[in-house]
Amino acid sequence: MPIALVTALISAGGLILGSVIGAICSWFISKFSLNEQKRIQKENLTYQQQCKCQEKYINASIIRLDFCNAIYQSIRYLQKEEKYSFYSSIPIYKEYHKIVASLCDEYSLKELSYIYQLYGVLEECSKMVEFYWKSGSSDNIALRNSYRNVLEKIYGDNYLKVLSKNIDDISYKELYSDSLMKDGYRYILKSLDKICEIEHE
């Protein structure tokens, strides 16, 4: 066999072998890259879900604290109005519309409306107390009405019965299990508690 032919065959074989090896390497690299992309996407999705759950837990905790504090403070003031030497304010999260919106997949539009409405009442009460505190005024009727509005929103006509309770001995769970509370708010307070409990499981 002529040397030129042998050389040509070897060169052709080398080219074919190189192409095959290159194709195999490209296939492995492409497969590895695709798997790596899927892994990164999966990790990113998991991280995003964790962040969303954490955000939901924090926001539910804020709403729960705001509502619970408002109930306790309103009852305390109306029970001991004559003995109060200072005004017990009701601090609330100022941008509550943002944290309420983050829970839209947990509640119906009607339930979200309940939360917004209560925050509206709390905001008015908070402003009223702050105004009288800064002005040094002692309009007890206006203050009493503000705190009463909070309880009426949550308990309806039953708010007077709530004032007979020793609020310092009532736990949060006992608070939202009370049949005196409106069904809608009892459900919301209970569900907020569940969201917070799930995060710690």
C-alpha positions in Angstrom: 0.0 0.0 0.0 1.4 3.3 -1.0 2.7 5.5 1.9 0.7 8.4 0.7 -2.5 6.4 1.0 -1.6 5.1 4.5 -0.8 8.7 5.6 -4.2 9.9 4.2 -6.0 7.1 5.9 -4.3 7.8 9.2 -5.1 11.5 8.9 -8.7 10.8 8.0 -9.0 8.3 10.9 -7.5 10.9 13.3 -9.9 13.5 12.1 -12.9 11.1 12.5 -11.7 10.0 15.9 -11.1 13.6 17.0 -14.6 14.5 15.8 -16.1 11.6 17.7 -14.2 12.4 20.9 -15.1 16.1 20.5 -18.7 15.2 20.0 -18.7 12.9 23.1 -17.0 15.6 25.2 -19.4 18.3 24.0 -22.4 16.0 24.8 -21.0 15.4 28.4 -20.3 19.1 28.9 -23.8 20.0 27.6 -25.4 17.4 29.8 -23.4 18.6 32.8 -24.3 22.2 32.1 -27.9 21.4 31.8 -27.9 19.4 35.0 -26.1 22.2 36.7 -28.6 24.7 35.5 -31.5 22.6 36.7 -29.8 22.2 40.1 -29.3 26.0 40.4 -32.9 26.7 39.3 -34.1 24.2 41.9 -32.0 25.8 44.6 -33.2 29.2 43.6 -36.8 28.1 43.7 -36.4 26.5 47.1 -34.7 29.6 48.4 -37.5 31.8 47.1 -40.1 29.6 48.7 -38.2 29.7 52.0 -38.0 33.5 51.8 -41.7 33.7 51.0 -42.6 31.5 53.9 -40.4 33.5 56.2 -41.9 36.7 55.0 -45.4 35.3 55.5 -44.5 34.2 59.0 -43.1 37.6 59.9 -46.1 39.5 58.5 -48.6 37.2 60.2 -46.7 37.7 63.5 -46.9 41.5 63.1 -50.6 41.4 62.4 -51.2 39.0 65.3 -49.2 41.2 67.7 -51.0 44.4 66.5 -54.5 42.9 66.9 -53.7 41.2 70.2 -52.1 44.3 71.7 -55.1 46.4 70.6 -57.6 44.1 72.3 -55.6 43.9 75.6 -54.9 47.7 75.7 -58.5 48.6 74.9 -59.9 46.3 77.6 -57.3 47.5 80.2 -58.1 51.2 79.5 -61.9 50.8 79.7 -61.6 48.7 82.9 -59.3 51.1 84.7 -60.1 54.4 83.0 -60.3 56.4 86.2 -57.0 55.1 87.5 -55.0 55.8 84.3 -52.4 58.5 84.8 -51.2 58.1 81.2 -52.7 57.2 77.9 -52.1 53.6 76.7 -51.3 53.9 73.1 -52.0 51.3 70.5 -48.9 51.0 68.3 -49.5 49.5 64.9 -47.3 48.7 61.8 -47.6 51.9 59.8 -47.4 50.3 56.3 -49.9 47.5 57.2 -51.3 47.5 53.7 -48.0 45.9 52.5 -48.0 43.0 55.1 -51.7 42.4 54.6 -51.2 42.1 50.8 -48.5 39.4 51.4 -51.1 37.1 52.9 -53.6 37.4 50.0 -53.1 33.6 49.2 -54.2 32.8 52.8 -57.4 34.7 52.9 -60.4 35.5 50.8 -61.2 39.1 49.7 -63.8 39.3 52.5 -61.4 38.2 55.2 -58.7 40.6 53.9 -61.3 43.3 54.1 -61.9 42.4 57.8 -58.2 42.9 58.5 -58.0 46.2 56.6 -61.1 47.5 58.4 -59.8 46.6 61.8 -56.4 48.3 61.0 -58.4 51.4 60.0 -60.0 51.5 63.4 -56.7 50.9 65.2 -55.1 53.6 63.2 -57.8 56.1 64.2 -57.5 55.1 67.8 -53.7 55.4 67.7 -53.9 58.9 66.2 -56.5 59.9 68.8 -54.5 58.8 71.8 -51.3 60.3 70.4 -53.1 63.6 69.8 -54.4 63.8 73.4 -51.1 62.7 74.8 -49.1 65.4 73.0 -51.7 68.2 73.5 -52.1 67.4 77.2 -55.8 67.3 76.9 -58.0 65.1 79.0 -61.0 64.4 76.8 -61.8 61.1 78.4 -65.0 60.7 76.4 -63.2 60.8 73.1 -60.5 58.4 74.3 -63.1 56.1 75.7 -65.0 56.0 72.4 -61.8 55.3 70.5 -61.0 52.2 72.7 -64.6 51.2 72.6 -64.6 51.3 68.8 -61.8 48.8 68.7 -63.7 46.3 70.9 -67.0 46.9 69.1 -65.3 46.1 65.8 -64.1 42.8 67.2 -66.8 41.8 69.6 -69.9 43.7 68.4 -72.5 44.0 71.1 -70.6 41.6 73.3 -67.9 44.1 74.0 -69.4 45.0 77.4 -69.2 41.4 78.5 -65.5 41.3 77.6 -64.9 44.1 80.1 -65.8 41.8 83.0 -62.9 39.5 82.2 -59.5 39.6 83.9 -57.5 40.3 80.7 -54.1 39.7 82.4 -55.0 36.1 82.9 -56.2 35.3 79.4 -53.7 33.8 76.9 -53.8 34.6 73.2 -55.4 31.2 72.3 -58.0 31.8 74.9 -58.6 35.2 73.5 -59.4 34.0 70.0 -61.3 31.0 71.2 -63.8 33.2 73.1 -67.3 32.8 71.6 -68.0 36.5 72.4 -65.7 37.5 69.5 -67.2 37.9 66.0 -66.8 34.7 64.0 -64.8 36.5 61.2 -62.2 37.9 63.6 -62.0 34.7 65.7 -61.2 32.8 62.5 -58.5 35.4 61.4 -56.8 35.4 64.8 -56.8 31.6 64.9 -55.4 31.3 61.3 -52.7 33.9 62.0 -51.6 31.7 64.9 -51.5 28.6 62.7 -49.3 30.4 60.1 -46.9 31.2 62.9 -46.9 27.7 64.3 -46.3 26.1 60.9 -43.1 28.1 60.5 -41.7 26.5 63.7 -42.6 22.9 62.8 
